[in-house]
Amino acid sequence: MKVAWIAKDEQKQEWCSFPGHTPEQSGIAQETWLTHPSSLTDQTLCFDLCFEDEPDHLTSLENFQQQGGIVVVAASLKTCKELPEGFIRMNAWPGFLDKVCVELAGGNSSAQEQVNLFLKEIGRTTEFVKDQIGFITPRVIASIINEAYLALQEGVSTKDQIDLAMQLGTNYPLGPFVWAEKIGKKKILALLTELSKDFPRYTPAPNFCEEVINL
């Protein structure tokens, strides 16, 4: 199996920082790192971690799929119904690429099996979840970040103190405000805004909206 990654340098660095991951696989997989899917050649599986930020990738990915390739895209704000048939979605938010479990959605059983096979080869586990906006983990993290901004707005405490309380009290690796910086506040606001159309509990905190506008 030949695997191609479409990724920025920081995404590659985070993904490859996973313990036990080696750039060259001696088993079933051979990995190639590219900056645009138009450079795909004879690969069988493509992970496009830039897809959500680079919509112009779509045509090249569709061509790759039509030639028999399997496409996995970083798409938290679109469901599979909004993507070409057969595309698999992946949670690729910053801060999640170096985790053991990879959160995915969509695809047929054959494509899922190939993705599972490759990720298992490099020491990862897969979790195919319901095909919904935001997956599961990003929804949870976005909600926690939003609640932290609401607490900040109400004067409960400072950003540093809220971060520390979450780390010590819940054993989170990062506090909500540090998470927001790492993931990207615009990504989080976009997800909250989309989710709030159907679920008012996700309505973005006013001070968070103002902070993102002023970036």
PyRosetta script that sets phi, psi and omega in degrees:
from pyrosetta import init, pose_from_sequence

init()
pose = pose_from_sequence("MKVAWIAKDEQKQEWCSFPGHTPEQSGIAQETWLTHPSSLTDQTLCFDLCFEDEPDHLTSLENFQQQGGIVVVAASLKTCKELPEGFIRMNAWPGFLDKVCVELAGGNSSAQEQVNLFLKEIGRTTEFVKDQIGFITPRVIASIINEAYLALQEGVSTKDQIDLAMQLGTNYPLGPFVWAEKIGKKKILALLTELSKDFPRYTPAPNFCEEVINL")
pose.set_psi(1, 127.8)
pose.set_omega(1, 177.0)
pose.set_phi(2, -106.2)
pose.set_psi(2, 126.3)
pose.set_omega(2, -173.9)
pose.set_phi(3, -118.0)
pose.set_psi(3, 134.4)
pose.set_omega(3, 177.5)
pose.set_phi(4, -116.1)
pose.set_psi(4, 140.4)
pose.set_omega(4, 174.9)
pose.set_phi(5, -114.5)
pose.set_psi(5, 130.9)
pose.set_omega(5, 171.4)
pose.set_phi(6, -103.2)
pose.set_psi(6, 110.1)
pose.set_omega(6, -170.2)
pose.set_phi(7, -154.8)
pose.set_psi(7, 156.5)
pose.set_omega(7, 171.1)
pose.set_phi(8, -84.7)
pose.set_psi(8, 163.6)
pose.set_omega(8, -176.5)
pose.set_phi(9, -57.0)
pose.set_psi(9, -41.6)
pose.set_omega(9, -177.6)
pose.set_phi(10, -68.5)
pose.set_psi(10, -30.5)
pose.set_omega(10, 177.4)
pose.set_phi(11, -70.6)
pose.set_psi(11, -42.6)
pose.set_omega(11, 177.7)
pose.set_phi(12, -61.2)
pose.set_psi(12, -43.9)
pose.set_omega(12, -178.6)
pose.set_phi(13, -61.9)
pose.set_psi(13, -43.0)
pose.set_omega(13, -179.4)
pose.set_phi(14, -67.3)
pose.set_psi(14, -45.8)
pose.set_omega(14, -179.2)
pose.set_phi(15, -60.9)
pose.set_psi(15, -43.7)
pose.set_omega(15, -176.1)
pose.set_phi(16, -80.0)
pose.set_psi(16, -6.3)
pose.set_omega(16, 177.5)
pose.set_phi(17, -79.0)
pose.set_psi(17, -6.7)
pose.set_omega(17, 178.6)
pose.set_phi(18, -62.2)
pose.set_psi(18, 130.0)
pose.set_omega(18, -178.9)
pose.set_phi(19, -55.6)
pose.set_psi(19, 130.5)
pose.set_omega(19, 178.1)
pose.set_phi(20, 91.3)
pose.set_psi(20, -10.9)
pose.set_omega(20, 179.6)
pose.set_phi(21, -78.7)
pose.set_psi(21, 129.2)
pose.set_omega(21, 177.4)
pose.set_phi(22, -118.3)
pose.set_psi(22, 142.9)
pose.set_omega(22, -178.8)
pose.set_phi(23, -56.5)
pose.set_psi(23, -35.1)
pose.set_omega(23, -178.7)
pose.set_phi(24, -114.9)
pose.set_psi(24, 121.4)
pose.set_omega(24, -179.5)
pose.set_phi(25, -94.1)
pose.set_psi(25, 132.5)
pose.set_omega(25, -179.1)
pose.set_phi(26, -89.5)
pose.set_psi(26, -7.8)
pose.set_omega(26, -177.8)
pose.set_phi(27, -92.5)
pose.set_psi(27, -122.6)
pose.set_omega(27, -173.7)
pose.set_phi(28, -80.7)
pose.set_psi(28, -15.7)
pose.set_omega(28, -170.0)
pose.set_phi(29, -114.1)
pose.set_psi(29, 144.0)
pose.set_omega(29, 172.1)
pose.set_phi(30, -129.5)
pose.set_psi(30, 118.6)
pose.set_omega(30, -172.8)
pose.set_phi(31, -99.5)
pose.set_psi(31, 140.1)
pose.set_omega(31, 175.5)
pose.set_phi(32, -130.0)
pose.set_psi(32, 137.8)
pose.set_omega(32, -179.5)
pose.set_phi(33, -108.5)
pose.set_psi(33, 124.8)
pose.set_omega(33, -177.4)
pose.set_phi(34, -126.0)
pose.set_psi(34, 166.7)
pose.set_omega(34, 177.6)
pose.set_phi(35, -106.5)
pose.set_psi(35, -12.4)
pose.set_omega(35, -179.9)
pose.set_phi(36, -153.4)
pose.set_psi(36, 139.1)
pose.set_omega(36, -178.0)
pose.set_phi(37, -65.9)
pose.set_psi(37, -12.1)
pose.set_omega(37, 176.4)
pose.set_phi(38, -66.5)
pose.set_psi(38, -15.5)
pose.set_omega(38, 179.7)
pose.set_phi(39, -89.3)
pose.set_psi(39, 1.2)
pose.set_omega(39, 178.9)
pose.set_phi(40, -63.7)
pose.set_psi(40, 142.3)
pose.set_omega(40, -179.5)
pose.set_phi(41, -123.9)
pose.set_psi(41, -96.0)
pose.set_omega(41, -175.0)
pose.set_phi(42, -107.2)
pose.set_psi(42, 22.1)
pose.set_omega(42, 179.0)
pose.set_phi(43, -69.3)
pose.set_psi(43, 158.3)
pose.set_omega(43, 178.9)
pose.set_phi(44, -106.7)
pose.set_psi(44, -18.6)
pose.set_omega(44, -176.4)
pose.set_phi(45, -140.9)
pose.set_psi(45, 131.8)
pose.set_omega(45, -179.2)
pose.set_phi(46, -127.0)
pose.set_psi(46, 126.6)
pose.set_omega(46, 172.1)
pose.set_phi(47, -106.3)
pose.set_psi(47, 114.9)
pose.set_omega(47, 179.1)
pose.set_phi(48, -103.8)
pose.set_psi(48, 99.2)
pose.set_omega(48, -178.6)
pose.set_phi(49, -80.9)
pose.set_psi(49, -10.2)
pose.set_omega(49, -179.4)
pose.set_phi(50, -98.0)
pose.set_psi(50, -2.4)
pose.set_omega(50, -168.6)
pose.set_phi(51, -54.3)
pose.set_psi(51, -44.3)
pose.set_omega(51, -175.4)
pose.set_phi(52, -63.3)
pose.set_psi(52, -29.8)
pose.set_omega(52, -179.3)
pose.set_phi(53, -96.2)
pose.set_psi(53, -9.8)
pose.set_omega(53, -175.3)
pose.set_phi(54, -131.3)
pose.set_psi(54, 77.0)
pose.set_omega(54, -177.4)
pose.set_phi(55, -63.4)
pose.set_psi(55, -18.4)
pose.set_omega(55, 179.5)
pose.set_phi(56, -69.3)
pose.set_psi(56, -8.2)
pose.set_omega(56, 178.1)
pose.set_phi(57, -71.1)
pose.set_psi(57, -17.8)
pose.set_omega(57, -168.0)
pose.set_phi(58, -56.3)
pose.set_psi(58, -48.9)
pose.set_omega(58, -176.0)
pose.set_phi(59, -60.7)
pose.set_psi(59, -44.1)
pose.set_omega(59, 179.6)
pose.set_phi(60, -63.5)
pose.set_psi(60, -38.2)
pose.set_omega(60, 179.8)
pose.set_phi(61, -69.4)
pose.set_psi(61, -38.6)
pose.set_omega(61, 177.4)
pose.set_phi(62, -63.6)
pose.set_psi(62, -41.1)
pose.set_omega(62, 177.7)
pose.set_phi(63, -61.7)
pose.set_psi(63, -42.0)
pose.set_omega(63, 178.9)
pose.set_phi(64, -62.1)
pose.set_psi(64, -43.1)
pose.set_omega(64, 179.6)
pose.set_phi(65, -65.5)
pose.set_psi(65, -40.3)
pose.set_omega(65, -179.6)
pose.set_phi(66, -64.1)
pose.set_psi(66, -22.1)
pose.set_omega(66, 177.8)
pose.set_phi(67, -90.2)
pose.set_psi(67, 8.2)
pose.set_omega(67, 176.1)
pose.set_phi(68, 103.5)
pose.set_psi(68, 1.6)
pose.set_omega(68, -179.2)
pose.set_phi(69, -80.4)
pose.set_psi(69, 157.4)
pose.set_omega(69, 176.7)
pose.set_phi(70, -102.6)
pose.set_psi(70, 130.9)
pose.set_omega(70, -175.0)
pose.set_phi(71, -113.4)
pose.set_psi(71, 127.1)
pose.set_omega(71, 174.3)
pose.set_phi(72, -121.9)
pose.set_psi(72, 124.9)
pose.set_omega(72, -175.3)
pose.set_phi(73, -123.2)
pose.set_psi(73, 148.1)
pose.set_omega(73, 172.6)
pose.set_phi(74, -79.1)
pose.set_psi(74, 102.9)
pose.set_omega(74, -176.9)
pose.set_phi(75, -145.3)
pose.set_psi(75, 96.8)
pose.set_omega(75, -179.5)
pose.set_phi(76, -92.4)
pose.set_psi(76, -22.9)
pose.set_omega(76, -175.1)
pose.set_phi(77, -98.7)
pose.set_psi(77, -3.9)
pose.set_omega(77, 178.0)
pose.set_phi(78, -121.9)
pose.set_psi(78, 142.8)
pose.set_omega(78, 172.8)
pose.set_phi(79, -92.0)
pose.set_psi(79, 172.6)
pose.set_omega(79, -179.5)
pose.set_phi(80, -64.2)
pose.set_psi(80, -25.6)
pose.set_omega(80, 178.3)
pose.set_phi(81, -64.5)
pose.set_psi(81, -23.2)
pose.set_omega(81, -179.2)
pose.set_phi(82, -97.0)
pose.set_psi(82, 1.0)
pose.set_omega(82, -179.2)
pose.set_phi(83, -114.7)
pose.set_psi(83, 164.5)
pose.set_omega(83, 176.0)
pose.set_phi(84, -55.9)
pose.set_psi(84, 143.6)
pose.set_omega(84, -178.2)
pose.set_phi(85, -57.4)
pose.set_psi(85, 131.6)
pose.set_omega(85, 177.6)
pose.set_phi(86, 100.0)
pose.set_psi(86, -16.8)
pose.set_omega(86, 178.6)
pose.set_phi(87, -65.2)
pose.set_psi(87, 143.0)
pose.set_omega(87, 174.0)
pose.set_phi(88, -106.0)
pose.set_psi(88, 137.5)
pose.set_omega(88, 177.9)
pose.set_phi(89, -95.2)
pose.set_psi(89, 150.7)
pose.set_omega(89, -178.9)
pose.set_phi(90, -139.9)
pose.set_psi(90, 138.6)
pose.set_omega(90, 172.6)
pose.set_phi(91, -78.3)
pose.set_psi(91, 110.9)
pose.set_omega(91, -178.7)
pose.set_phi(92, -125.4)
pose.set_psi(92, 29.2)
pose.set_omega(92, 176.7)
pose.set_phi(93, -60.7)
pose.set_psi(93, 144.3)
pose.set_omega(93, 174.5)
pose.set_phi(94, -54.0)
pose.set_psi(94, 135.4)
pose.set_omega(94, -178.1)
pose.set_phi(95, 98.6)
pose.set_psi(95, -7.0)
pose.set_omega(95, -179.5)
pose.set_phi(96, -117.6)
pose.set_psi(96, -12.2)
pose.set_omega(96, -175.0)
pose.set_phi(97, -73.4)
pose.set_psi(97, -18.9)
pose.set_omega(97, -179.3)
pose.set_phi(98, -98.8)
pose.set_psi(98, 14.2)
pose.set_omega(98, 179.9)
pose.set_phi(99, -89.1)
pose.set_psi(99, 159.1)
pose.set_omega(99, 179.8)
pose.set_phi(100, -65.5)
pose.set_psi(100, -46.9)
pose.set_omega(100, -174.8)
pose.set_phi(101, -89.4)
pose.set_psi(101, 131.4)
pose.set_omega(101, 178.0)
pose.set_phi(102, -107.1)
pose.set_psi(102, 123.0)
pose.set_omega(102, -176.8)
pose.set_phi(103, -92.0)
pose.set_psi(103, 124.4)
pose.set_omega(103, -174.5)
pose.set_phi(104, -134.4)
pose.set_psi(104, 164.3)
pose.set_omega(104, 176.4)
pose.set_phi(105, -152.3)
pose.set_psi(105, 147.2)
pose.set_omega(105, 174.3)
pose.set_phi(106, 86.5)
pose.set_psi(106, -174.7)
pose.set_omega(106, -179.7)
pose.set_phi(107, 85.6)
pose.set_psi(107, 157.3)
pose.set_omega(107, 176.7)
pose.set_phi(108, -85.8)
pose.set_psi(108, 172.5)
pose.set_omega(108, -174.1)
pose.set_phi(109, -62.2)
pose.set_psi(109, -34.9)
pose.set_omega(109, -179.8)
pose.set_phi(110, -67.0)
pose.set_psi(110, -45.6)
pose.set_omega(110, 179.3)
pose.set_phi(111, -65.4)
pose.set_psi(111, -41.3)
pose.set_omega(111, 178.8)
pose.set_phi(112, -61.0)
pose.set_psi(112, -40.0)
pose.set_omega(112, 179.9)
pose.set_phi(113, -62.6)
pose.set_psi(113, -41.6)
pose.set_omega(113, 179.3)
pose.set_phi(114, -66.7)
pose.set_psi(114, -40.5)
pose.set_omega(114, 177.9)
pose.set_phi(115, -64.8)
pose.set_psi(115, -44.2)
pose.set_omega(115, 177.7)
pose.set_phi(116, -58.8)
pose.set_psi(116, -43.1)
pose.set_omega(116, -177.3)
pose.set_phi(117, -61.8)
pose.set_psi(117, -45.8)
pose.set_omega(117, -179.7)
pose.set_phi(118, -66.5)
pose.set_psi(118, -48.5)
pose.set_omega(118, -176.2)
pose.set_phi(119, -65.5)
pose.set_psi(119, -35.5)
pose.set_omega(119, 176.3)
pose.set_phi(120, -63.8)
pose.set_psi(120, -37.9)
pose.set_omega(120, -179.7)
pose.set_phi(121, -59.6)
pose.set_psi(121, -31.3)
pose.set_omega(121, -178.3)
pose.set_phi(122, -103.7)
pose.set_psi(122, 19.2)
pose.set_omega(122, 170.8)
pose.set_phi(123, 86.7)
pose.set_psi(123, 12.2)
pose.set_omega(123, -179.7)
pose.set_phi(124, -100.3)
pose.set_psi(124, 163.7)
pose.set_omega(124, 171.1)
pose.set_phi(125, -117.2)
pose.set_psi(125, 155.1)
pose.set_omega(125, -178.7)
pose.set_phi(126, -116.7)
pose.set_psi(126, 149.6)
pose.set_omega(126, 174.9)
pose.set_phi(127, -135.5)
pose.set_psi(127, 105.1)
pose.set_omega(127, 176.3)
pose.set_phi(128, -85.7)
pose.set_psi(128, 115.2)
pose.set_omega(128, -173.7)
pose.set_phi(129, -110.3)
pose.set_psi(129, 175.7)
pose.set_omega(129, 178.1)
pose.set_phi(130, -57.2)
pose.set_psi(130, 139.3)
pose.set_omega(130, -178.6)
pose.set_phi(131, -78.4)
pose.set_psi(131, 85.9)
pose.set_omega(131, -179.3)
pose.set_phi(132, -133.9)
pose.set_psi(132, 156.2)
pose.set_omega(132, 179.1)
pose.set_phi(133, -57.8)
pose.set_psi(133, 130.3)
pose.set_omega(133, 175.1)
pose.set_phi(134, 85.3)
pose.set_psi(134, 0.1)
pose.set_omega(134, -177.4)
pose.set_phi(135, 54.5)
pose.set_psi(135, -144.4)
pose.set_omega(135, 178.4)
pose.set_phi(136, -110.6)
pose.set_psi(136, -57.2)
pose.set_omega(136, -176.0)
pose.set_phi(137, -60.6)
pose.set_psi(137, -46.6)
pose.set_omega(137, 178.1)
pose.set_phi(138, -60.0)
pose.set_psi(138, -35.6)
pose.set_omega(138, 176.9)
pose.set_phi(139, -61.1)
pose.set_psi(139, -45.3)
pose.set_omega(139, -178.3)
pose.set_phi(140, -64.1)
pose.set_psi(140, -48.8)
pose.set_omega(140, -177.8)
pose.set_phi(141, -64.6)
pose.set_psi(141, -41.9)
pose.set_omega(141, 179.0)
pose.set_phi(142, -62.0)
pose.set_psi(142, -38.8)
pose.set_omega(142, 178.9)
pose.set_phi(143, -65.6)
pose.set_psi(143, -42.8)
pose.set_omega(143, 179.2)
pose.set_phi(144, -63.2)
pose.set_psi(144, -42.9)
pose.set_omega(144, 178.7)
pose.set_phi(145, -62.5)
pose.set_psi(145, -43.1)
pose.set_omega(145, 179.6)
pose.set_phi(146, -62.6)
pose.set_psi(146, -42.7)
pose.set_omega(146, 178.5)
pose.set_phi(147, -64.3)
pose.set_psi(147, -35.7)
pose.set_omega(147, 178.4)
pose.set_phi(148, -64.5)
pose.set_psi(148, -39.1)
pose.set_omega(148, 177.5)
pose.set_phi(149, -68.1)
pose.set_psi(149, -36.1)
pose.set_omega(149, 176.1)
pose.set_phi(150, -64.1)
pose.set_psi(150, -40.9)
pose.set_omega(150, 177.8)
pose.set_phi(151, -64.9)
pose.set_psi(151, -39.7)
pose.set_omega(151, 178.1)
pose.set_phi(152, -63.4)
pose.set_psi(152, -42.6)
pose.set_omega(152, -179.0)
pose.set_phi(153, -64.0)
pose.set_psi(153, -33.2)
pose.set_omega(153, 179.8)
pose.set_phi(154, -83.1)
pose.set_psi(154, -1.3)
pose.set_omega(154, 177.5)
pose.set_phi(155, 78.2)
pose.set_psi(155, 21.1)
pose.set_omega(155, -179.2)
pose.set_phi(156, -62.0)
pose.set_psi(156, -43.3)
pose.set_omega(156, -179.7)
pose.set_phi(157, -168.3)
pose.set_psi(157, -174.4)
pose.set_omega(157, 178.8)
pose.set_phi(158, -92.2)
pose.set_psi(158, 168.8)
pose.set_omega(158, 178.2)
pose.set_phi(159, -60.0)
pose.set_psi(159, -47.3)
pose.set_omega(159, -178.2)
pose.set_phi(160, -61.5)
pose.set_psi(160, -41.3)
pose.set_omega(160, -178.1)
pose.set_phi(161, -70.3)
pose.set_psi(161, -38.0)
pose.set_omega(161, 177.4)
pose.set_phi(162, -66.0)
pose.set_psi(162, -42.0)
pose.set_omega(162, 176.7)
pose.set_phi(163, -58.8)
pose.set_psi(163, -47.3)
pose.set_omega(163, -178.0)
pose.set_phi(164, -64.2)
pose.set_psi(164, -40.9)
pose.set_omega(164, -180.0)
pose.set_phi(165, -61.8)
pose.set_psi(165, -41.2)
pose.set_omega(165, 179.7)
pose.set_phi(166, -68.0)
pose.set_psi(166, -37.8)
pose.set_omega(166, 179.4)
pose.set_phi(167, -67.8)
pose.set_psi(167, -45.4)
pose.set_omega(167, -177.2)
pose.set_phi(168, -78.8)
pose.set_psi(168, -35.4)
pose.set_omega(168, -175.0)
pose.set_phi(169, -83.6)
pose.set_psi(169, -30.9)
pose.set_omega(169, -177.0)
pose.set_phi(170, -119.5)
pose.set_psi(170, -1.2)
pose.set_omega(170, 179.8)
pose.set_phi(171, 63.6)
pose.set_psi(171, 28.3)
pose.set_omega(171, 175.0)
pose.set_phi(172, -70.7)
pose.set_psi(172, 143.0)
pose.set_omega(172, 179.7)
pose.set_phi(173, -66.3)
pose.set_psi(173, -28.5)
pose.set_omega(173, 179.5)
pose.set_phi(174, -136.9)
pose.set_psi(174, 153.0)
pose.set_omega(174, 173.3)
pose.set_phi(175, -78.3)
pose.set_psi(175, 164.7)
pose.set_omega(175, -175.4)
pose.set_phi(176, -61.3)
pose.set_psi(176, -35.0)
pose.set_omega(176, -178.7)
pose.set_phi(177, -76.3)
pose.set_psi(177, -34.3)
pose.set_omega(177, 174.2)
pose.set_phi(178, -68.4)
pose.set_psi(178, -39.5)
pose.set_omega(178, 175.9)
pose.set_phi(179, -57.6)
pose.set_psi(179, -44.5)
pose.set_omega(179, -178.0)
pose.set_phi(180, -60.1)
pose.set_psi(180, -41.6)
pose.set_omega(180, 178.8)
pose.set_phi(181, -66.2)
pose.set_psi(181, -41.7)
pose.set_omega(181, -176.2)
pose.set_phi(182, -68.9)
pose.set_psi(182, -45.4)
pose.set_omega(182, -178.4)
pose.set_phi(183, -72.5)
pose.set_psi(183, -41.7)
pose.set_omega(183, -175.4)
pose.set_phi(184, 114.6)
pose.set_psi(184, 115.7)
pose.set_omega(184, -174.9)
pose.set_phi(185, -62.4)
pose.set_psi(185, -33.2)
pose.set_omega(185, 179.8)
pose.set_phi(186, -65.5)
pose.set_psi(186, -38.4)
pose.set_omega(186, 178.0)
pose.set_phi(187, -63.3)
pose.set_psi(187, -43.7)
pose.set_omega(187, -177.9)
pose.set_phi(188, -66.4)
pose.set_psi(188, -44.6)
pose.set_omega(188, 179.9)
pose.set_phi(189, -63.0)
pose.set_psi(189, -40.1)
pose.set_omega(189, 179.6)
pose.set_phi(190, -61.5)
pose.set_psi(190, -41.8)
pose.set_omega(190, 179.2)
pose.set_phi(191, -67.3)
pose.set_psi(191, -46.9)
pose.set_omega(191, 179.8)
pose.set_phi(192, -60.0)
pose.set_psi(192, -42.1)
pose.set_omega(192, -179.5)
pose.set_phi(193, -62.7)
pose.set_psi(193, -43.6)
pose.set_omega(193, -179.8)
pose.set_phi(194, -66.0)
pose.set_psi(194, -44.7)
pose.set_omega(194, -178.6)
pose.set_phi(195, -66.5)
pose.set_psi(195, -34.2)
pose.set_omega(195, -176.4)
pose.set_phi(196, -68.2)
pose.set_psi(196, -14.8)
pose.set_omega(196, 177.6)
pose.set_phi(197, -63.7)
pose.set_psi(197, -31.8)
pose.set_omega(197, 179.9)
pose.set_phi(198, -111.2)
pose.set_psi(198, -23.3)
pose.set_omega(198, -176.5)
pose.set_phi(199, -130.4)
pose.set_psi(199, 99.6)
pose.set_omega(199, -176.5)
pose.set_phi(200, -56.5)
pose.set_psi(200, -22.9)
pose.set_omega(200, -178.7)
pose.set_phi(201, -64.5)
pose.set_psi(201, -17.3)
pose.set_omega(201, 178.7)
pose.set_phi(202, -91.2)
pose.set_psi(202, 4.7)
pose.set_omega(202, -177.9)
pose.set_phi(203, -55.0)
pose.set_psi(203, 123.5)
pose.set_omega(203, -176.0)
pose.set_phi(204, -62.3)
pose.set_psi(204, 140.8)
pose.set_omega(204, 176.8)
pose.set_phi(205, -62.4)
pose.set_psi(205, 137.5)
pose.set_omega(205, -178.4)
pose.set_phi(206, -55.9)
pose.set_psi(206, -41.3)
pose.set_omega(206, -178.9)
pose.set_phi(207, -69.7)
pose.set_psi(207, -28.2)
pose.set_omega(207, 175.8)
pose.set_phi(208, -69.8)
pose.set_psi(208, -44.6)
pose.set_omega(208, 177.6)
pose.set_phi(209, -57.9)
pose.set_psi(209, -44.6)
pose.set_omega(209, -178.4)
pose.set_phi(210, -64.5)
pose.set_psi(210, -39.8)
pose.set_omega(210, -179.4)
pose.set_phi(211, -64.5)
pose.set_psi(211, -40.3)
pose.set_omega(211, -179.8)
pose.set_phi(212, -69.4)
pose.set_psi(212, -40.2)
pose.set_omega(212, 179.4)
pose.set_phi(213, -60.1)
pose.set_psi(213, -34.5)
pose.set_omega(213, -175.9)
pose.set_phi(214, -88.2)
pose.set_psi(214, 3.7)
pose.set_omega(214, 179.1)
pose.set_phi(215, -64.2)
pose.dump_pdb("model.pdb")
